[in-house]
Amino acid sequence: MTYEKVLGAIQSPNQFLQLLLTDPWFAWLQPLSQLIVAMDEAQDAKKPATDAEAKALIDQAKPLLMASEEGQGFARHYFDALQRDPDVVLAHADAIKVLNPQKPGK
């Protein structure tokens, strides 16, 4: 991780969480972090999510998967990760399949 190369090792998952929440270095991850929290809350809710609530989470996820070489924040970091790591490319393809399922007969 670049952060660790520049500023030193992250000592624990708790420290990493605190960095995600408060360190400007990780500000670009906030849209993804917020989506993960929303998904966790929906999964932990006493009532199952409605179709509208599930669609809202999907609609929130889709723009995050639009990498941009000229963009800023998450879109730019995502672009860089796609260029750097084949595993990110494979995970991206899997996520696109889940978020945009093919309709039968297509």
C-alpha positions, 0 to 999 in steps of 0.5 A: 500500500502506498500509504504504508510506503510513505508514512509507515505500517498500519498497525491494526485493523482498528487503526486502519478504520480510524485512518479511513474515517479521519485521515485526508489520505483516504478521503477518496474512499468515503463514497465506497465506505458510505455505501458499504455502511449502507449495505451493512445496515440494510443487511442487519435490519430487522426487516428485509430491504424492499425492492426500492431500497435494494435498487437505491443501493445498486444505483449508488454503487453503479457510478462508483464503478466508472473509473476516470483517467481525468477524474478526481477522487474515487474515480481516478484512484479506481482507474489507477487500480484497474491499470495496476492490478489484474485482480481489480479488473476481474473483481470489476467485471464480476461487480458489473455482472451483478449490478447489470444482469443480462435479461433472459434471451439477450 
